[in-house]
Amino acid sequence: MSQRSQSIEAAYQHCLKLAESHYENFPVASKLLPSKLRRPVAAIYAFARTADDIADEGDADAQTRIKQLETLQTQLKRMERGESSQDPIFTALSDAIKQHKLPLNLFEDLLDAFKQDVTTTRYQNIDDVLDYARRSANPVGRLMLHLTQNDSEENLQDSDKVCSALQLINFYQDIQQDIQENDRIYIPLDELESYELGPEDIRMENQGAAMQALLQFQIHRAQKMLQDGATLGARLNGRFGIEIRFIIAGGLRICYKLSQQDDLYSRPRLNRSDWIRILFVALFKRG
């Protein structure tokens, strides 16, 4: 094995270890994922995880975080020019992009969304929220379709619906965490106002009828988006198809649990019965 090959192999191992050390709703360690894809997926994950941690973790001020994210952006540009990197994440990512012809703009979209996390804490309407999801969540689904050579326009459009819906669902699971830790609210301000509510109602954990109605409306919208994109799972074959159906079924189950819980701000937990139900749908239901 040449020195360059050894360097690339070491870089992938670094990304795999990083992926395995974090629990995420990201198909990194899934046994359903074809083994040949685990290395490029780990490289994608390592890139996204690093950028996400810059945006969210630690005590750095906003200006420092933006500069750090811009450094990642500079490394992307250098990679595009064919320059080598001493960073194992970019070494692995560069190889994955070349091997699988992954669109570089999708990584730029992810970085743009992470920069927005630093600077934006409120969203005026649902279009603003979905524009954020277009860059924060949809690129991941699109990259997976490119990796598996399933990147038809129909599949990409359905993937966008699924990924945007999953992003919304994640917001609804973490309403209190987002406002307490980062002063972020992803529920549109105009919709809060239409229910005669405001940001302080979320901060103070208002459990009233108006808040319950607002959150039911949010959950129903995400559920509908997920169902609209679910034909993606029905079209895809093999282990990747099972993976997608598993993710969609999981999202729908979380929607159900969110809609049924008494505490509007608690994070629903999937139990053994839920996981069995999700797996059954993934394996045996394609329509």
C-alpha positions in Angstrom: 0.0 0.0 0.0 1.4 3.4 -1.0 1.9 6.2 1.5 -1.0 8.1 0.1 -3.3 5.0 0.4 -2.2 4.6 4.0 -3.0 8.2 4.7 -6.5 7.9 3.1 -7.1 4.7 5.1 -6.1 6.3 8.3 -8.3 9.3 7.6 -11.4 7.0 7.0 -10.6 5.2 10.3 -10.6 8.5 12.1 -14.0 9.4 10.7 -15.4 5.9 11.5 -14.3 6.3 15.1 -15.8 9.7 15.3 -19.1 8.4 13.9 -19.2 5.5 16.3 -18.6 7.7 19.3 -21.8 9.7 18.8 -25.4 8.7 18.9 -27.3 10.5 16.1 -30.3 10.1 13.9 -27.9 9.6 11.1 -27.4 6.3 9.2 -23.7 5.9 10.2 -23.6 2.8 12.2 -26.7 1.1 10.9 -26.3 -2.5 10.0 -28.8 -2.0 7.2 -26.4 0.3 5.4 -24.3 -1.5 2.7 -20.8 -2.0 4.1 -19.2 -0.3 1.1 -20.9 2.9 2.0 -20.0 3.1 5.7 -16.6 4.8 5.0 -17.9 7.6 2.8 -20.9 8.1 5.0 -18.6 8.3 8.0 -16.6 11.0 6.2 -19.8 13.0 5.5 -20.9 12.6 9.1 -17.5 13.7 10.5 -17.6 16.8 8.4 -21.2 17.6 9.5 -20.5 16.7 13.2 -17.5 19.0 13.3 -19.3 21.9 11.9 -22.4 21.3 14.1 -20.2 21.3 17.2 -18.6 24.6 16.2 -22.1 26.1 15.9 -23.5 24.7 19.1 -20.9 23.5 21.6 -18.5 25.3 23.9 -18.4 28.9 25.1 -17.0 30.6 22.0 -18.7 33.9 21.0 -20.6 34.2 17.7 -17.7 35.9 15.9 -15.3 33.1 16.8 -17.7 30.4 15.7 -18.3 32.1 12.3 -14.5 32.4 11.8 -14.1 28.7 12.6 -16.9 27.7 10.1 -15.3 30.0 7.5 -12.1 28.0 8.0 -13.9 24.8 7.1 -15.3 26.7 4.1 -11.8 27.6 3.1 -10.7 23.9 3.4 -13.6 23.0 1.1 -12.4 25.5 -1.5 -8.9 24.1 -1.3 -10.2 20.6 -1.7 -12.1 21.7 -4.7 -8.8 22.9 -6.2 -7.3 19.6 -5.6 -5.0 20.7 -2.7 -4.2 18.1 -0.1 -5.1 18.6 3.6 -3.5 17.6 6.9 -7.0 17.2 8.4 -8.1 13.6 8.3 -11.7 14.6 7.9 -11.0 16.5 4.7 -8.6 13.8 3.4 -11.4 11.2 3.7 -14.0 13.6 2.4 -12.0 14.5 -0.6 -11.6 10.8 -1.5 -15.3 10.1 -1.0 -16.3 13.1 -3.2 -14.0 11.9 -6.0 -14.9 8.3 -5.7 -18.7 8.9 -5.7 -18.9 12.2 -7.6 -20.7 13.9 -4.8 -21.9 17.5 -5.5 -19.7 19.9 -3.5 -22.5 22.5 -3.2 -24.3 20.2 -0.8 -21.4 20.5 1.7 -21.5 24.3 1.2 -25.2 24.3 2.0 -24.5 22.5 5.2 -21.9 25.0 6.3 -24.3 27.8 5.4 -26.9 26.3 7.6 -24.5 26.0 10.5 -23.5 29.6 10.1 -27.1 30.5 10.3 -27.5 28.6 13.5 -24.9 31.0 15.0 -26.6 34.2 13.8 -30.4 33.4 13.7 -32.6 32.5 16.6 -36.1 33.3 15.3 -38.0 32.6 12.1 -40.8 34.7 10.9 -42.8 32.1 8.9 -42.7 28.5 7.8 -41.0 29.4 4.5 -38.0 30.7 6.5 -37.9 27.5 8.5 -38.1 25.3 5.5 -35.4 27.4 3.8 -33.1 26.5 6.7 -34.1 22.8 6.5 -33.3 22.9 2.8 -29.7 23.6 3.7 -29.4 21.9 7.1 -31.2 18.5 6.4 -31.9 18.0 2.7 -28.3 17.8 1.7 -27.8 14.7 3.8 -30.6 12.9 2.0 -29.3 14.0 -1.4 -25.8 12.9 -0.6 -27.1 9.4 0.4 -29.0 9.2 -2.9 -25.9 10.2 -4.8 -23.8 7.6 -2.9 -26.2 4.8 -3.8 -26.8 6.0 -7.4 -30.4 6.6 -6.8 -30.3 10.3 -7.5 -33.2 10.6 -10.0 -35.1 13.9 -9.8 -38.1 12.2 -8.4 -36.1 10.5 -5.6 -34.3 13.8 -4.8 -37.6 15.7 -4.5 -39.1 13.0 -2.2 -35.9 12.9 -0.2 -36.2 16.7 0.4 -39.7 16.2 1.8 -38.6 13.4 4.1 -35.5 15.3 5.3 -37.3 18.6 5.9 -40.0 16.7 7.8 -37.4 15.0 10.0 -35.8 18.3 10.7 -39.1 19.7 11.8 -39.8 16.7 14.0 -36.4 17.2 15.6 -37.3 20.8 16.4 -40.5 19.6 18.1 -38.6 17.1 20.2 -36.1 19.7 21.4 -38.3 22.8 21.9 -37.1 23.5 25.5 -33.5 22.4 24.9 -33.2 24.8 21.9 -34.5 27.8 23.8 -32.7 27.1 27.1 -29.3 26.3 25.6 -29.2 28.5 22.5 -32.2 30.9 22.7 -33.5 29.4 19.5 -37.2 29.0 18.4 -38.0 27.2 15.2 -41.7 27.5 15.5 -42.6 30.4 13.1 -43.4 33.7 15.0 -46.4 34.4 12.8 -47.9 31.1 13.8 -47.2 31.7 17.4 -49.0 35.1 17.1 -52.0 33.5 15.3 -52.6 31.4 18.4 -52.1 34.5 20.6 -48.8 33.2 21.9 -45.2 34.4 22.0 -41.6 33.2 22.6 -42.0 33.6 26.4 -44.8 31.1 26.4 -42.3 28.5 25.1 -39.6 29.7 27.6 -42.1 29.3 30.5 -43.4 26.0 29.2 -47.0 27.1 28.7 -49.1 23.9 28.6 -52.4 25.6 27.8 -54.9 24.8 25.2 -53.6 27.3 22.7 -50.1 25.9 22.9 -51.4 22.4 22.6 -53.4 23.3 19.5 -50.3 25.1 17.9 -48.0 22.1 18.5 -50.6 19.7 17.1 -50.7 21.8 14.0 -46.9 21.7 13.7 -46.8 18.0 14.2 -49.5 17.3 11.7 -47.7 19.4 9.0 -44.5 17.5 9.6 -46.3 14.2 9.5 -48.0 15.1 6.2 -44.7 16.1 4.7 -43.2 12.8 5.7 -46.1 10.8 4.3 -45.8 12.8 1.0 -42.2 11.7 0.6 -42.7 8.2 1.8 -43.0 6.9 -1.8 -39.2 7.2 -1.8 -38.9 4.2 0.5 -41.3 2.2 -1.6 -39.2 2.8 -4.8 -35.9 1.9 -3.4 -34.7 -1.7 -3.2 -32.3 -3.6 -1.1 -30.8 -2.7 2.2 -30.8 1.0 1.4 -34.6 0.9 0.8 -35.1 -0.8 4.1 -33.0 1.9 5.8 -35.1 4.7 4.3 -38.4 2.9 5.2 -37.0 2.4 8.7 -36.2 6.1 9.1 -39.6 7.2 7.7 -41.5 4.8 10.0 -39.4 6.0 12.9 -40.3 9.6 12.2 -44.0 8.9 11.9 -43.9 7.0 15.2 -42.3 10.0 16.9 -45.0 12.2 15.4 -47.6 9.9 17.0 -45.9 10.0 20.4 -45.5 13.8 20.3 -49.2 14.2 19.5 -50.2 11.9 22.4 -47.9 13.1 25.3 -49.3 15.1 28.2 -46.1 17.2 28.7 -45.8 19.3 25.5 -42.1 19.9 26.1 -40.8 16.4 26.9 -38.8 14.4 24.4 -40.6 11.2 23.5 -38.8 7.9 23.9 -39.2 4.9 21.7 -39.7 1.6 23.6 -39.2 -2.0 22.5 -42.7 -2.2 21.1 -42.1 1.0 19.0 -38.9 -0.4 17.6 -40.6 -3.7 16.6 -43.4 -1.8 14.9 -40.9 0.4 13.0 -38.8 -2.6 11.9 -41.9 -4.5 10.7 -43.0 -1.5 8.6 -39.5 -1.2 7.1 -39.3 -4.9 6.2 -42.7 -5.7 5.1 -44.6 -2.6 4.0 -43.7 -0.7 0.9 -46.9 1.0 0.0 
